[in-house]
Amino acid sequence: MVAVFDDGVKFTLRDFKLILNVLPPQNQQMAVQNRRMFVEQWALMRRLAQLAEKEKLDQSSPGKEQLLYGRMTVMSQAIINKEANSVAVSPAEIQKYYEDNKESYKQVRVKAIYVAFGASSGGKQSLTEEQAKAKAVKLLEQIRAGADFLTLVKENSDDETSREKDGDFATLHPKDNIPDAIRTAVFALKKGQVTEPVRQPNGFYLLRADDVAYRPLSEVRDEIFGAVRQQRFGHWLEEQKNATKVEFPDPAFLGGSVTLPLPMPPPPGK
């Protein structure tokens, strides 16, 4: 017990913690830092709420509707949380999801040659877009004829960062935030293959798949668990939406205008 209110009701540490859990973060911080002020404010709100109930303000507008809306909001969120958190996912379901969606866990380690156009770089004469594309096409022909990719990187790539790392570009995944043109080209490659020139705003890429693999199940298990849970919860929520039926006997209501705010009844005695 940490406090006693003037009507004899005891306030415990457990009460404090349970209330704390539902407060907005800013209010939580305030309550923890100044516990006396928080409990005194809570006591004042209890008194005011009791006075409002004695005057039956919870049974008249706008209090009645505010309580109805607030209760429905809290209860609907409570059942949503309960359903979302109670979905059970078996190891077999995780394994099946992994196999059914394996392409989503593909990863391609990529090397790149970048041929820029437009703005000059490092004192080099800038190329037009047509010249850059022609150069990229020629480099691709050399690669397919057996030229060493790393040598061509060092001699031709305008991407200084990847050039200094022998063309290492990145290990890409389907869900990465990358341009669609690069995503489409890269994930169609087999190990050792090189894309056609991929145009980007300031240049063309030749991208080689140095390695094509899949993220192991052990690495993505938690991700799959969350995806399956969300999928199952989505089905449950869709069922609730489909089971909710509403009829509108007055078509004029749907198309008519409504003036807001609605006039409220006058206070008692007015």
Helices and strands as residue ranges (DSSP letters): E 3-4, E 10-11, H 13-22, H 25-33, H 35-54, G 57-59, H 63-86, H 91-100, G 102-105, E 106-116, H 129-144, H 149-156, H 160-163, E 168-172, H 180-186, E 198-200, E 203-214, H 217-243, H 251-255
